[in-house]
Amino acid sequence: MEFKKLLFIVSLGFAPMVHAQGTQVVGTTTLYIDTLASNLQTPWEIKVNDNYLWVTERVGKVSRINLQTGVKSEVLNLTSTVNQTGESGMLGMAFHPDFSVTPEVFLVYTYGTADAEGFFKERLVKYTFNGTNLVNEVILLDDILAWGAHNGSRLHFLPDGTLLMSTGECYEDQLAQDPASLSGKYLRLTVSGGIPADNPTPGSYVYSMGHRNSQGIVELPNGKIVISEHGPSTDDELTVLESGKNYGWPLIHGFCDETFENTPCATGLYTEPIHAWTPTIATSDLVYYQNAAFPEWDNRLLMVTLNGQRVVAMELNSQTTEVTDEDQYFQGLFGRLRDIAIGPNKEIYIATNSGTNPIIKMVPSNPLSVSEFESQVPLVMPNPAESYIQLVDNRQADQVSILDLNGKTILELKNVEAGNQIDITKLAQGTYSLEVKFTGNEQVLRSKFIKER
């Protein structure tokens, strides 16, 4: 097993923990990095849906950000209801698996007045999106214990349409081993809030137990579910999640490798992780990234971290029983990293919890990072370019179109003569697609170019 030390990335135009704008070189791949949005109130969950990035803000809001313009619009404001204390607030979010037909958004938030010991409540709800706002709250699961930290809560739909929800143990360790408690668990329920008939224990929402505080979940191409989980000061965990399993907290910390764990481990009742980090790096959410144009991260599990303030890229073996290679990137560059999402053109979005809480956008420069190109014949020079481009071909073009990575037309020109320079000084730095239709030829040729500075 090979593990690599933290990689020091070549960077241009960066200062730590400010609005990102510049490039990062990861191996042979150049990432163009910018700020999609800022001045968010501690984003917790980000998910891409219909060319928008949806964001839960812990203060009690849900917003969505136009991926083309960066314009943010608020779709739900529950600041008068949500109890945002410490790391509680508006937390997990998921979309109905058939969102275009059933536009429902599922949310977890904490609420209520704290009791003498600081405990309040957490609930799972769903809303209907009417095209502008989230309306008609339906409470699916209520009265879950909440505290100022360790509340979970990630949401994930399984292929059968049931919903998984992680809950923390609210620093009450024994609750993770109490089958009657909903805390320190993964719960499974139907979209209407019912208990699936095939849950491990009839009549119980509990899908798995023995969790401390899981804040990352992803489904791999092979169908397996992988979660990340916070350890105490040791043993942050990466684990394969399975129905009916007990993951050991607080009896076992990470692997069965300490004397105090001998007795519980000997029972064979508890499931170990596939990987662990000591000292902890505060593991958060996960995605599985597939992009041949970015070979360093292709077919890798990407995880963001809080205290570690880095992106961890991991290769798993074919059985999903072991991390065979691990690289870590961007330590401290963007501050605490809470969540990660993949855009429609393989661009990467990262929610940060530092400064003005910007959401960072990373776009690989390799042409293969955007598909749907009928031709990869070079069409323009220079490439990369700063102020102008011109067609390589000596024919007149009936039409030349420049599009951004979301397919939006930025510039369109008619009857472009061979050798004419096309002014691109007003384009933002980044990667663009070029579509050219030459006179007398019905075929539209497509290529890519990079605008620098």
KOLVO-123111 format. One record per residue (C-alpha): residue number from 1; x, y, z. Coordinates in nm, 2 decimals. Example, Ala and Ser with C-alpha at 12.3 -4.5 7.8 and 13.67 -1.06 7.14 Angstrom:
BEGIN
+-----+--------+--------+--------+
: num :      X :      Y :      Z :
+-----+--------+--------+--------+
:   1 :   1.23 :  -0.45 :   0.78 :
:   2 :   1.37 :  -0.11 :   0.71 :
+-----+--------+--------+--------+
REM end
This chain:
BEGIN
+-----+--------+--------+--------+
: num :      X :      Y :      Z :
+-----+--------+--------+--------+
:   1 :   0.00 :   0.00 :   0.00 :
:   2 :   0.14 :   0.33 :  -0.10 :
:   3 :   0.05 :   0.66 :   0.07 :
:   4 :   0.19 :   0.99 :  -0.05 :
:   5 :   0.27 :   1.29 :   0.16 :
:   6 :   0.08 :   1.62 :   0.12 :
:   7 :   0.15 :   1.75 :  -0.22 :
:   8 :   0.27 :   2.11 :  -0.26 :
:   9 :   0.08 :   2.24 :  -0.56 :
:  10 :   0.22 :   2.49 :  -0.80 :
:  11 :   0.00 :   2.80 :  -0.77 :
:  12 :  -0.04 :   3.13 :  -0.95 :
:  13 :  -0.22 :   3.44 :  -0.82 :
:  14 :  -0.33 :   3.31 :  -0.48 :
:  15 :  -0.32 :   3.43 :  -0.12 :
:  16 :  -0.44 :   3.19 :   0.15 :
:  17 :  -0.81 :   3.20 :   0.25 :
:  18 :  -0.93 :   3.48 :   0.03 :
:  19 :  -1.15 :   3.48 :  -0.28 :
:  20 :  -0.99 :   3.24 :  -0.51 :
:  21 :  -0.88 :   3.35 :  -0.86 :
:  22 :  -0.60 :   3.19 :  -1.04 :
:  23 :  -0.46 :   2.85 :  -1.14 :
:  24 :  -0.34 :   2.54 :  -0.96 :
:  25 :  -0.13 :   2.27 :  -1.12 :
:  26 :  -0.21 :   1.92 :  -1.01 :
:  27 :   0.03 :   1.68 :  -1.17 :
:  28 :  -0.01 :   1.75 :  -1.54 :
:  29 :  -0.35 :   1.91 :  -1.51 :
:  30 :  -0.41 :   2.28 :  -1.47 :
:  31 :  -0.71 :   2.38 :  -1.26 :
:  32 :  -0.87 :   2.72 :  -1.32 :
:  33 :  -1.00 :   2.83 :  -0.99 :
:  34 :  -1.25 :   3.11 :  -0.91 :
:  35 :  -1.51 :   3.20 :  -0.66 :
:  36 :  -1.86 :   3.11 :  -0.76 :
:  37 :  -2.03 :   3.29 :  -0.47 :
:  38 :  -1.94 :   3.45 :  -0.14 :
:  39 :  -2.09 :   3.61 :   0.16 :
:  40 :  -2.28 :   3.29 :   0.25 :
:  41 :  -2.37 :   3.23 :   0.61 :
:  42 :  -2.18 :   2.91 :   0.68 :
:  43 :  -2.27 :   2.68 :   0.39 :
:  44 :  -2.32 :   2.32 :   0.50 :
:  45 :  -2.45 :   2.12 :   0.21 :
:  46 :  -2.41 :   2.19 :  -0.16 :
:  47 :  -2.57 :   1.99 :  -0.44 :
:  48 :  -2.60 :   2.05 :  -0.82 :
:  49 :  -2.95 :   2.04 :  -0.97 :
:  50 :  -3.06 :   2.18 :  -1.31 :
:  51 :  -2.76 :   2.41 :  -1.36 :
:  52 :  -2.80 :   2.55 :  -1.01 :
:  53 :  -2.59 :   2.49 :  -0.70 :
:  54 :  -2.82 :   2.45 :  -0.41 :
:  55 :  -2.68 :   2.55 :  -0.07 :
:  56 :  -2.80 :   2.51 :   0.29 :
:  57 :  -2.68 :   2.79 :   0.51 :
:  58 :  -2.65 :   2.69 :   0.88 :
:  59 :  -2.82 :   3.01 :   0.99 :
:  60 :  -3.15 :   2.86 :   0.86 :
:  61 :  -3.16 :   2.94 :   0.48 :
:  62 :  -3.16 :   2.75 :   0.16 :
:  63 :  -3.03 :   2.92 :  -0.15 :
:  64 :  -2.95 :   2.83 :  -0.51 :
:  65 :  -2.68 :   2.98 :  -0.72 :
:  66 :  -2.69 :   3.01 :  -1.10 :
:  67 :  -2.38 :   2.82 :  -1.22 :
:  68 :  -2.35 :   3.05 :  -1.52 :
:  69 :  -2.39 :   3.39 :  -1.36 :
:  70 :  -2.31 :   3.32 :  -0.99 :
:  71 :  -2.63 :   3.50 :  -0.89 :
:  72 :  -2.77 :   3.37 :  -0.56 :
:  73 :  -3.14 :   3.35 :  -0.49 :
:  74 :  -3.29 :   3.26 :  -0.15 :
:  75 :  -3.56 :   2.99 :  -0.18 :
:  76 :  -3.63 :   2.92 :   0.20 :
:  77 :  -3.57 :   3.13 :   0.51 :
:  78 :  -3.63 :   2.95 :   0.84 :
:  79 :  -3.40 :   3.17 :   1.05 :
:  80 :  -3.69 :   3.24 :   1.30 :
:  81 :  -3.73 :   2.86 :   1.35 :
:  82 :  -3.39 :   2.71 :   1.32 :
:  83 :  -3.17 :   2.69 :   1.63 :
:  84 :  -2.82 :   2.77 :   1.50 :
:  85 :  -2.59 :   2.70 :   1.79 :
:  86 :  -2.23 :   2.59 :   1.73 :
:  87 :  -2.24 :   2.34 :   1.45 :
:  88 :  -2.62 :   2.30 :   1.45 :
:  89 :  -2.87 :   2.47 :   1.22 :
:  90 :  -2.99 :   2.40 :   0.86 :
:  91 :  -2.79 :   2.09 :   0.77 :
:  92 :  -2.85 :   1.81 :   0.52 :
:  93 :  -3.03 :   1.83 :   0.19 :
:  94 :  -3.13 :   1.58 :  -0.08 :
:  95 :  -3.35 :   1.60 :  -0.39 :
:  96 :  -3.63 :   1.35 :  -0.47 :
:  97 :  -3.48 :   1.09 :  -0.71 :
:  98 :  -3.74 :   1.19 :  -0.98 :
:  99 :  -3.71 :   1.57 :  -0.91 :
: 100 :  -3.83 :   1.67 :  -1.25 :
: 101 :  -4.17 :   1.50 :  -1.19 :
: 102 :  -4.18 :   1.53 :  -0.81 :
: 103 :  -3.99 :   1.85 :  -0.72 :
: 104 :  -3.94 :   1.77 :  -0.35 :
: 105 :  -3.64 :   1.88 :  -0.14 :
: 106 :  -3.55 :   1.70 :   0.18 :
: 107 :  -3.39 :   1.90 :   0.46 :
: 108 :  -3.26 :   1.84 :   0.81 :
: 109 :  -3.25 :   2.13 :   1.07 :
: 110 :  -3.23 :   2.18 :   1.44 :
: 111 :  -3.49 :   2.38 :   1.63 :
: 112 :  -3.63 :   2.46 :   1.98 :
: 113 :  -3.50 :   2.60 :   2.30 :
: 114 :  -3.21 :   2.43 :   2.47 :
: 115 :  -3.28 :   2.26 :   2.80 :
: 116 :  -3.06 :   2.29 :   3.11 :
: 117 :  -2.81 :   2.05 :   2.96 :
: 118 :  -2.80 :   2.23 :   2.62 :
: 119 :  -3.01 :   1.97 :   2.43 :
: 120 :  -3.27 :   2.07 :   2.17 :
: 121 :  -3.43 :   1.90 :   1.87 :
: 122 :  -3.36 :   1.80 :   1.51 :
: 123 :  -3.61 :   1.70 :   1.24 :
: 124 :  -3.62 :   1.58 :   0.88 :
: 125 :  -3.87 :   1.75 :   0.66 :
: 126 :  -3.95 :   1.78 :   0.29 :
: 127 :  -4.07 :   2.08 :   0.08 :
: 128 :  -4.20 :   2.13 :  -0.27 :
: 129 :  -4.02 :   2.36 :  -0.50 :
: 130 :  -4.26 :   2.57 :  -0.70 :
: 131 :  -3.99 :   2.71 :  -0.93 :
: 132 :  -3.91 :   3.01 :  -0.70 :
: 133 :  -3.95 :   2.90 :  -0.34 :
: 134 :  -3.97 :   2.59 :  -0.12 :
: 135 :  -4.32 :   2.56 :   0.01 :
: 136 :  -4.55 :   2.33 :   0.21 :
: 137 :  -4.33 :   2.18 :   0.48 :
: 138 :  -4.41 :   1.82 :   0.56 :
: 139 :  -4.24 :   1.68 :   0.88 :
: 140 :  -4.11 :   1.33 :   0.82 :
: 141 :  -3.92 :   1.25 :   1.13 :
: 142 :  -3.92 :   1.46 :   1.45 :
: 143 :  -3.79 :   1.49 :   1.81 :
: 144 :  -3.44 :   1.36 :   1.73 :
: 145 :  -3.19 :   1.48 :   1.99 :
: 146 :  -2.98 :   1.78 :   1.89 :
: 147 :  -2.69 :   1.97 :   2.05 :
: 148 :  -2.44 :   2.23 :   1.96 :
: 149 :  -2.24 :   1.97 :   1.77 :
: 150 :  -2.25 :   1.61 :   1.65 :
: 151 :  -2.59 :   1.62 :   1.49 :
: 152 :  -2.50 :   1.45 :   1.16 :
: 153 :  -2.66 :   1.50 :   0.92 :
: 154 :  -2.61 :   1.39 :   0.56 :
: 155 :  -2.89 :   1.26 :   0.34 :
: 156 :  -2.86 :   1.01 :   0.06 :
: 157 :  -3.12 :   0.83 :  -0.16 :
: 158 :  -3.06 :   0.46 :  -0.23 :
: 159 :  -3.15 :   0.31 :  -0.57 :
: 160 :  -3.47 :   0.17 :  -0.42 :
: 161 :  -3.59 :   0.52 :  -0.35 :
: 162 :  -3.55 :   0.50 :   0.03 :
: 163 :  -3.37 :   0.78 :   0.21 :
: 164 :  -3.07 :   0.74 :   0.44 :
: 165 :  -3.00 :   1.00 :   0.71 :
: 166 :  -2.70 :   1.02 :   0.95 :
: 167 :  -2.74 :   1.13 :   1.31 :
: 168 :  -2.47 :   1.22 :   1.56 :
: 169 :  -2.46 :   1.10 :   1.92 :
: 170 :  -2.46 :   1.46 :   2.05 :
: 171 :  -2.16 :   1.38 :   2.27 :
: 172 :  -2.38 :   1.12 :   2.46 :
: 173 :  -2.16 :   0.83 :   2.36 :
: 174 :  -2.39 :   0.55 :   2.50 :
: 175 :  -2.67 :   0.65 :   2.26 :
: 176 :  -2.48 :   0.52 :   1.96 :
: 177 :  -2.52 :   0.17 :   2.11 :
: 178 :  -2.88 :   0.21 :   2.22 :
: 179 :  -3.11 :   0.05 :   1.96 :
: 180 :  -3.41 :   0.25 :   2.10 :
: 181 :  -3.23 :   0.58 :   2.03 :
: 182 :  -3.22 :   0.75 :   1.69 :
: 183 :  -2.88 :   0.92 :   1.78 :
: 184 :  -2.55 :   0.79 :   1.66 :
: 185 :  -2.71 :   0.60 :   1.37 :
: 186 :  -2.79 :   0.59 :   1.00 :
: 187 :  -3.16 :   0.59 :   0.96 :
: 188 :  -3.36 :   0.46 :   0.66 :
: 189 :  -3.71 :   0.57 :   0.57 :
: 190 :  -3.95 :   0.61 :   0.28 :
: 191 :  -4.01 :   0.94 :   0.10 :
: 192 :  -4.33 :   0.98 :   0.31 :
: 193 :  -4.15 :   0.92 :   0.64 :
: 194 :  -4.25 :   0.56 :   0.69 :
: 195 :  -4.03 :   0.27 :   0.80 :
: 196 :  -3.94 :   0.03 :   0.52 :
: 197 :  -4.05 :  -0.32 :   0.58 :
: 198 :  -3.71 :  -0.46 :   0.51 :
: 199 :  -3.52 :  -0.24 :   0.76 :
: 200 :  -3.29 :  -0.46 :   0.99 :
: 201 :  -3.53 :  -0.43 :   1.29 :
: 202 :  -3.90 :  -0.44 :   1.21 :
: 203 :  -4.07 :  -0.11 :   1.32 :
: 204 :  -3.74 :   0.07 :   1.36 :
: 205 :  -3.58 :   0.35 :   1.15 :
: 206 :  -3.23 :   0.23 :   1.24 :
: 207 :  -3.03 :   0.11 :   0.94 :
: 208 :  -2.69 :   0.09 :   1.12 :
: 209 :  -2.56 :   0.19 :   1.46 :
: 210 :  -2.24 :   0.26 :   1.65 :
: 211 :  -2.17 :   0.59 :   1.47 :
: 212 :  -2.01 :   0.90 :   1.64 :
: 213 :  -2.08 :   1.17 :   1.38 :
: 214 :  -2.09 :   1.09 :   1.01 :
: 215 :  -2.08 :   1.39 :   0.78 :
: 216 :  -1.99 :   1.23 :   0.44 :
: 217 :  -2.17 :   0.97 :   0.22 :
: 218 :  -2.14 :   0.87 :  -0.14 :
: 219 :  -2.25 :   0.58 :  -0.36 :
: 220 :  -1.97 :   0.42 :  -0.57 :
: 221 :  -2.02 :   0.30 :  -0.93 :
: 222 :  -2.02 :  -0.06 :  -0.79 :
: 223 :  -2.32 :   0.03 :  -0.58 :
: 224 :  -2.14 :   0.03 :  -0.25 :
: 225 :  -2.21 :   0.31 :   0.00 :
: 226 :  -1.90 :   0.47 :   0.16 :
: 227 :  -1.92 :   0.71 :   0.46 :
: 228 :  -1.68 :   0.93 :   0.64 :
: 229 :  -1.70 :   0.98 :   1.02 :
: 230 :  -1.54 :   1.20 :   1.28 :
: 231 :  -1.32 :   1.04 :   1.54 :
: 232 :  -1.23 :   1.20 :   1.88 :
: 233 :  -0.86 :   1.30 :   1.85 :
: 234 :  -0.77 :   0.98 :   1.67 :
: 235 :  -0.93 :   0.76 :   1.41 :
: 236 :  -1.13 :   0.96 :   1.16 :
: 237 :  -1.29 :   0.68 :   0.96 :
: 238 :  -1.37 :   0.58 :   0.60 :
: 239 :  -1.62 :   0.30 :   0.61 :
: 240 :  -1.84 :   0.09 :   0.38 :
: 241 :  -2.20 :   0.13 :   0.51 :
: 242 :  -2.42 :  -0.18 :   0.52 :
: 243 :  -2.76 :  -0.26 :   0.66 :
: 244 :  -2.77 :  -0.40 :   1.01 :
: 245 :  -2.41 :  -0.34 :   1.09 :
: 246 :  -2.27 :  -0.20 :   1.42 :
: 247 :  -1.97 :   0.02 :   1.37 :
: 248 :  -1.85 :   0.01 :   1.73 :
: 249 :  -1.86 :   0.36 :   1.87 :
: 250 :  -1.77 :   0.43 :   2.16 :
: 251 :  -1.64 :   0.07 :   2.22 :
: 252 :  -1.41 :   0.08 :   1.92 :
: 253 :  -1.21 :   0.37 :   1.78 :
: 254 :  -1.12 :   0.30 :   1.42 :
: 255 :  -0.95 :  -0.04 :   1.37 :
: 256 :  -0.93 :  -0.30 :   1.64 :
: 257 :  -0.57 :  -0.21 :   1.74 :
: 258 :  -0.59 :  -0.09 :   2.10 :
: 259 :  -0.59 :  -0.29 :   2.42 :
: 260 :  -0.91 :  -0.14 :   2.54 :
: 261 :  -1.08 :  -0.27 :   2.23 :
: 262 :  -0.98 :  -0.63 :   2.27 :
: 263 :  -1.29 :  -0.75 :   2.44 :
: 264 :  -1.55 :  -0.59 :   2.21 :
: 265 :  -1.35 :  -0.68 :   1.90 :
: 266 :  -1.33 :  -1.04 :   2.01 :
: 267 :  -1.71 :  -1.07 :   1.99 :
: 268 :  -1.71 :  -1.02 :   1.61 :
: 269 :  -2.01 :  -0.80 :   1.64 :
: 270 :  -1.85 :  -0.48 :   1.52 :
: 271 :  -1.74 :  -0.36 :   1.17 :
: 272 :  -1.41 :  -0.19 :   1.12 :
: 273 :  -1.34 :   0.09 :   0.88 :
: 274 :  -1.14 :   0.05 :   0.56 :
: 275 :  -0.92 :   0.34 :   0.64 :
: 276 :  -0.85 :   0.58 :   0.93 :
: 277 :  -0.66 :   0.90 :   1.00 :
: 278 :  -0.46 :   0.96 :   1.32 :
: 279 :  -0.43 :   1.24 :   1.42 :
: 280 :  -0.78 :   1.34 :   1.29 :
: 281 :  -0.83 :   1.57 :   1.00 :
: 282 :  -1.20 :   1.63 :   1.06 :
: 283 :  -1.35 :   1.44 :   0.76 :
: 284 :  -1.65 :   1.59 :   0.59 :
: 285 :  -1.84 :   1.51 :   0.27 :
: 286 :  -1.74 :   1.28 :  -0.02 :
: 287 :  -1.79 :   1.25 :  -0.40 :
: 288 :  -1.67 :   1.00 :  -0.65 :
: 289 :  -1.50 :   1.17 :  -0.94 :
: 290 :  -1.48 :   1.03 :  -1.30 :
: 291 :  -1.30 :   1.25 :  -1.56 :
: 292 :  -1.04 :   1.11 :  -1.79 :
: 293 :  -0.93 :   1.47 :  -1.86 :
: 294 :  -0.81 :   1.49 :  -1.50 :
: 295 :  -0.61 :   1.17 :  -1.45 :
: 296 :  -0.48 :   1.26 :  -1.11 :
: 297 :  -0.84 :   1.26 :  -0.97 :
: 298 :  -1.01 :   1.03 :  -1.22 :
: 299 :  -1.19 :   0.73 :  -1.06 :
: 300 :  -1.10 :   0.86 :  -0.72 :
: 301 :  -1.29 :   0.93 :  -0.40 :
: 302 :  -1.26 :   1.30 :  -0.32 :
: 303 :  -1.31 :   1.41 :   0.05 :
: 304 :  -1.30 :   1.75 :   0.20 :
: 305 :  -1.18 :   1.82 :   0.55 :
: 306 :  -1.23 :   2.08 :   0.82 :
: 307 :  -0.93 :   2.09 :   1.06 :
: 308 :  -0.72 :   1.94 :   0.79 :
: 309 :  -0.83 :   2.21 :   0.54 :
: 310 :  -0.75 :   1.99 :   0.24 :
: 311 :  -0.90 :   1.78 :  -0.04 :
: 312 :  -0.81 :   1.41 :   0.00 :
: 313 :  -0.81 :   1.20 :  -0.32 :
: 314 :  -0.82 :   0.83 :  -0.26 :
: 315 :  -0.80 :   0.52 :  -0.49 :
: 316 :  -0.99 :   0.21 :  -0.36 :
: 317 :  -0.92 :  -0.15 :  -0.45 :
: 318 :  -1.18 :  -0.33 :  -0.66 :
: 319 :  -1.34 :  -0.49 :  -0.36 :
: 320 :  -1.38 :  -0.16 :  -0.17 :
: 321 :  -1.19 :  -0.31 :   0.12 :
: 322 :  -0.88 :  -0.09 :   0.12 :
: 323 :  -0.75 :   0.25 :   0.02 :
: 324 :  -0.46 :   0.17 :  -0.20 :
: 325 :  -0.34 :   0.53 :  -0.27 :
: 326 :  -0.40 :   0.86 :  -0.11 :
: 327 :  -0.29 :   1.22 :  -0.20 :
: 328 :  -0.38 :   1.54 :  -0.02 :
: 329 :  -0.41 :   1.88 :  -0.18 :
: 330 :  -0.45 :   2.26 :  -0.10 :
: 331 :  -0.38 :   2.23 :   0.28 :
: 332 :  -0.48 :   2.56 :   0.44 :
: 333 :  -0.53 :   2.74 :   0.10 :
: 334 :  -0.91 :   2.78 :   0.13 :
: 335 :  -0.96 :   2.73 :   0.50 :
: 336 :  -1.21 :   2.48 :   0.64 :
: 337 :  -1.38 :   2.28 :   0.37 :
: 338 :  -1.73 :   2.16 :   0.45 :
: 339 :  -1.87 :   2.01 :   0.13 :
: 340 :  -1.79 :   1.92 :  -0.23 :
: 341 :  -2.01 :   1.87 :  -0.55 :
: 342 :  -1.95 :   1.79 :  -0.91 :
: 343 :  -2.10 :   2.01 :  -1.18 :
: 344 :  -2.25 :   1.91 :  -1.52 :
: 345 :  -1.92 :   1.96 :  -1.70 :
: 346 :  -1.70 :   1.78 :  -1.44 :
: 347 :  -1.62 :   2.11 :  -1.27 :
: 348 :  -1.57 :   2.09 :  -0.89 :
: 349 :  -1.74 :   2.31 :  -0.63 :
: 350 :  -1.62 :   2.33 :  -0.27 :
: 351 :  -1.80 :   2.50 :   0.02 :
: 352 :  -1.57 :   2.67 :   0.26 :
: 353 :  -1.63 :   2.79 :   0.62 :
: 354 :  -1.36 :   3.06 :   0.63 :
: 355 :  -1.37 :   3.43 :   0.58 :
: 356 :  -1.68 :   3.52 :   0.39 :
: 357 :  -1.75 :   3.15 :   0.33 :
: 358 :  -1.69 :   3.15 :  -0.05 :
: 359 :  -1.78 :   2.86 :  -0.27 :
: 360 :  -1.48 :   2.77 :  -0.48 :
: 361 :  -1.51 :   2.65 :  -0.84 :
: 362 :  -1.24 :   2.44 :  -1.00 :
: 363 :  -1.23 :   2.37 :  -1.37 :
: 364 :  -0.98 :   2.13 :  -1.53 :
: 365 :  -0.82 :   2.28 :  -1.84 :
: 366 :  -0.79 :   1.95 :  -2.04 :
: 367 :  -1.02 :   1.95 :  -2.34 :
: 368 :  -1.16 :   1.61 :  -2.24 :
: 369 :  -1.31 :   1.76 :  -1.93 :
: 370 :  -1.61 :   1.86 :  -2.15 :
: 371 :  -1.77 :   1.60 :  -2.37 :
: 372 :  -2.01 :   1.64 :  -2.66 :
: 373 :  -1.74 :   1.76 :  -2.91 :
: 374 :  -1.78 :   1.63 :  -3.26 :
: 375 :  -1.43 :   1.73 :  -3.35 :
: 376 :  -1.12 :   1.80 :  -3.14 :
: 377 :  -0.94 :   1.96 :  -3.44 :
: 378 :  -0.75 :   2.27 :  -3.32 :
: 379 :  -0.95 :   2.57 :  -3.46 :
: 380 :  -0.79 :   2.88 :  -3.31 :
: 381 :  -0.45 :   3.02 :  -3.22 :
: 382 :  -0.30 :   3.11 :  -2.98 :
: 383 :  -0.43 :   2.87 :  -2.72 :
: 384 :  -0.41 :   2.96 :  -2.43 :
: 385 :  -0.48 :   3.32 :  -2.52 :
: 386 :  -0.50 :   3.65 :  -2.34 :
: 387 :  -0.65 :   3.92 :  -2.56 :
: 388 :  -0.75 :   3.77 :  -2.89 :
: 389 :  -0.79 :   3.44 :  -3.09 :
: 390 :  -0.80 :   3.38 :  -3.46 :
: 391 :  -0.91 :   3.09 :  -3.67 :
: 392 :  -0.63 :   2.85 :  -3.78 :
: 393 :  -0.83 :   2.76 :  -4.10 :
: 394 :  -0.79 :   2.99 :  -4.40 :
: 395 :  -1.16 :   2.96 :  -4.49 :
: 396 :  -1.43 :   3.22 :  -4.41 :
: 397 :  -1.66 :   3.11 :  -4.13 :
: 398 :  -2.03 :   3.17 :  -4.16 :
: 399 :  -2.06 :   3.17 :  -3.78 :
: 400 :  -1.82 :   3.16 :  -3.48 :
: 401 :  -1.97 :   3.10 :  -3.13 :
: 402 :  -1.80 :   3.10 :  -2.80 :
: 403 :  -1.97 :   2.92 :  -2.52 :
: 404 :  -1.90 :   2.87 :  -2.15 :
: 405 :  -1.87 :   2.53 :  -1.99 :
: 406 :  -2.24 :   2.53 :  -1.91 :
: 407 :  -2.33 :   2.57 :  -2.28 :
: 408 :  -2.43 :   2.94 :  -2.26 :
: 409 :  -2.34 :   3.14 :  -2.57 :
: 410 :  -2.10 :   3.43 :  -2.46 :
: 411 :  -2.01 :   3.57 :  -2.80 :
: 412 :  -2.15 :   3.51 :  -3.15 :
: 413 :  -2.00 :   3.64 :  -3.47 :
: 414 :  -2.11 :   3.62 :  -3.84 :
: 415 :  -1.90 :   3.61 :  -4.15 :
: 416 :  -1.55 :   3.59 :  -3.99 :
: 417 :  -1.27 :   3.63 :  -4.25 :
: 418 :  -0.96 :   3.41 :  -4.23 :
: 419 :  -0.70 :   3.58 :  -4.02 :
: 420 :  -0.94 :   3.81 :  -3.84 :
: 421 :  -0.86 :   3.86 :  -3.47 :
: 422 :  -1.15 :   3.79 :  -3.23 :
: 423 :  -1.13 :   4.01 :  -2.92 :
: 424 :  -1.16 :   3.81 :  -2.60 :
: 425 :  -1.04 :   4.07 :  -2.35 :
: 426 :  -1.39 :   4.09 :  -2.19 :
: 427 :  -1.41 :   3.72 :  -2.12 :
: 428 :  -1.34 :   3.60 :  -1.77 :
: 429 :  -1.04 :   3.37 :  -1.72 :
: 430 :  -1.14 :   3.01 :  -1.78 :
: 431 :  -1.20 :   2.74 :  -2.03 :
: 432 :  -1.44 :   2.79 :  -2.32 :
: 433 :  -1.58 :   2.59 :  -2.61 :
: 434 :  -1.57 :   2.72 :  -2.97 :
: 435 :  -1.81 :   2.63 :  -3.24 :
: 436 :  -1.73 :   2.71 :  -3.60 :
: 437 :  -1.94 :   2.67 :  -3.92 :
: 438 :  -1.74 :   2.73 :  -4.23 :
: 439 :  -1.90 :   2.86 :  -4.55 :
: 440 :  -2.03 :   2.58 :  -4.77 :
: 441 :  -2.00 :   2.32 :  -4.50 :
: 442 :  -2.30 :   2.22 :  -4.28 :
: 443 :  -2.08 :   2.05 :  -4.02 :
: 444 :  -2.02 :   2.24 :  -3.70 :
: 445 :  -1.67 :   2.20 :  -3.57 :
: 446 :  -1.60 :   2.22 :  -3.20 :
: 447 :  -1.29 :   2.28 :  -3.01 :
: 448 :  -1.17 :   2.42 :  -2.67 :
: 449 :  -0.95 :   2.72 :  -2.58 :
: 450 :  -0.83 :   2.87 :  -2.25 :
: 451 :  -0.86 :   3.24 :  -2.17 :
: 452 :  -0.57 :   3.35 :  -1.95 :
: 453 :  -0.57 :   3.65 :  -1.72 :
+-----+--------+--------+--------+
REM end
